[in-house]
Amino acid sequence: MNKLRILLFATGILISFSISASDRSDNPHGYLLSSSPLDAANVAREYFVASKGSDNNPGTLERPFQTVQKCANVAQPGDSCLLRAGIYRETIRPANSGTSSTTPITFAAYNKEDVTISGANPVEGWQVFRGSIFRANASLPTNRYNDTGFFANQVFVNGEMMPEARWPNTGRDPLRPKLAGGGVRSQGGNAAIVENAEIPNLAEGWAGATVWTNDWYVTRTGTITGGTAGKLTAQMTAPWDRGGYWFYLVGKLGLLDSEGEWFYDGSDRALYLWTLGGTSPNSVEVKQRNFAFDLGDRSYIVLRNLKLFASTVTTSNASQGVVIDGIRAKYVSHHMTLPPLPKSEQAPNSDDGLIVASHAHDTGIQLRGSKHTLKNSVVEWSSGNGVLLEGTGHRVTNNIIANSNYMASYAAPVRINGTGHRITYNTIEAAGRDAISFDWHTAGFDGNKIDIAYNDISRFGMLSTDLGAIYICCYVNLAGGAIHHNWIRDTQAFSPFWGTRGIYLDIESYNSTIHHNVVWNITGGKDSFYLVAGSPRGYNRIFNNTFLGSIYTDKTVEARNNILRSSTSITASQQSHNLFQSTDPKFTKATTTDSKSIPDFTLQSGSPAINAGMAITGVTDGFVGSAPDIGAYERGAKIWKAGSRLKR
């Protein structure tokens, strides 16, 4: 039933009541009938949308709109668009903003019904092409690959992304692809040679295919220009003077030789698909829109209890106060090439290594402007960012952010630009490179008042190297914030040569406070904490951490109250009350037999770390006993836990 909420302000007293549609039979359009200005002082409407409705309807529960955009066109501050169960294939752009956090415009699932805003459209009309390969006429957004606007085509079967035809064949997890070795060798400038004896010959030729390769900490793509079996030539998207080793090739019909793969020929608008199980294609969709909600220059919009599929949310520098609560977003962004960051996005005085930041500024849930909130949500599967923070004062809390950055640039599950952000109580897992990243190429040097706390981070660095779960580069001033009470754990380094770190402050980043973190089980990697050339402009402070791997610092570090399970000492110029490998801290249960269980790094009775630390204002406040304990847990105090409380 369509309800009209009325707020009356008179003599300083707020009066609130509601009128239902059934109470207004003489007013079928739902307008407030007012006999005085006070009666209409503040009106909030609830509109309804249903897939079987009509945009000619008044938007009541009994006669709902059909499209969300129709509701977005008429909604005023304080109004709600309540969506009935169904799939809505549209990009929604509100005509108006809310006026404050108490009078937003809300888009929500009615009564928590199953509502999806989809960026994909169905494909039908399939015919057998050859064997298990089927063909359909389809107009996909890009002919080949396009790095402005749409980025790349994407195909889904039964709601799951299918791999584009490639060599070598891979599974359906882009974060664990099968890669070829042998190398991509620079020939100067953008030119390169791709070599592997097992590269097959293609009757159609290799020209026009795309190569992806991993080059130390930089991942690159290029276009194949010629060659044949075993040796190809390529033009990369940016000049380079090094070579990659691991690579794959994608984007030719002749590579379509495995179940689940697809290829699109834009010249005749033909989509080819090798179906799962060899059966006739069913429930096939292709991505057609980047955005579920375009909130550029819009403020005080609430999105609640919605599913987003093959699309994302964008805002602009003028936006403020957007709240995204309880969404389930899957396949938020997709690209297949890595061009350099546009110069217009480059922060002043950063170096020109703009290839590393490819698509790190325009992917994921994009929160630009000020004071936005992403909470209680699941965000998974993105070629780039899971969520992008640009501007000031955003809050990201109690979310699961998974399977991000499978193109392995300097994008991240949480990519930070700007100041005053709070990233707390999130579970972040499965990332191509870093889990939380602040990169000077777009963010500049000001990282003030950023709070990164109580996050559970695992399985990062799956496709790159020389990185960290929390990575900050370069010359970044971290004053006024802290990295604290995080679990960083359970990852296998992609390459042991350059390694994988827990917390990594790169090239003179400074003024950080890092306390009460636990880092363990980084295998094939290098360090729990790593500082490259600390800055003479300020100290980094590491207090009360439990680091079960080696650490590397320089003299611009103050290190106190840490359990360091390393055989090497540290070079901090100010250090004391640290417990090294030679002394057993007597953890309660530092190992588990169940891979899903979290070890217990609290202290047993009789641990040499109990009452052995020094008091540090703002860090050890409220300690139990005669002195603070060493390490991340205070015996006798409430045991803290990291990560989201959500269940998938």
GIKA-V786220 format. One record per run of one state. SS is the DSSP state (h for helix, s for strand, l for the rest). FROM is the first residue (numbers start at 1). LEN is the number of residues. If there is no record, write none. Layout:
BEGIN
ss: [SS SS]
from: [FROM FROM]
len: [LEN LEN]
END
This chain:
BEGIN
ss: [l s l s h l h l s l s l h l s l s l s l s l s l s h l s l s l s l s l s l s l s l s l s l s l h l s l s l s l s l s l s l s l s l h l s l s l h l s l s l s l s l s l s l s l s l h l h l s l s l s l s l s l s l s l s l s l s l s l s l s h l s l s l s l s l s l s l s l s l s l s l s l s l s l s l s l s l s l s l s l s l s l]
from: [1 3 11 13 21 24 37 41 42 50 65 66 68 75 80 84 86 89 92 93 100 101 103 104 105 110 113 115 119 120 123 127 131 133 138 146 147 151 152 155 158 160 162 164 165 166 168 174 177 180 181 184 187 191 196 210 216 218 229 231 237 244 245 247 251 253 256 262 266 270 275 276 279 284 288 291 296 301 305 307 310 312 316 320 321 323 326 328 334 343 346 354 358 365 368 370 371 373 376 378 383 387 390 392 393 395 398 400 405 414 417 419 420 422 425 427 432 436 440 444 446 447 451 454 456 459 467 474 477 478 482 485 487 493 500 507 510 511 513 516 518 524 527 532 540 544 546 548 550 553 557 561 563 565 574 577 579 580 587 590 600 604]
len: [2 8 2 8 3 13 4 1 8 15 1 2 7 5 4 2 3 3 1 7 1 2 1 1 5 3 2 4 1 3 4 4 2 5 8 1 4 1 3 3 2 2 2 1 1 2 6 3 3 1 3 3 4 5 14 6 2 11 2 6 7 1 2 4 2 3 6 4 4 5 1 3 5 4 3 5 5 4 2 3 2 4 4 1 2 3 2 6 9 3 8 4 7 3 2 1 2 3 2 5 4 3 2 1 2 3 2 5 9 3 2 1 2 3 2 5 4 4 4 2 1 4 3 2 3 8 7 3 1 4 3 2 6 7 7 3 1 2 3 2 6 3 5 8 4 2 2 2 3 4 4 2 2 9 3 2 1 7 3 10 4 45]
END
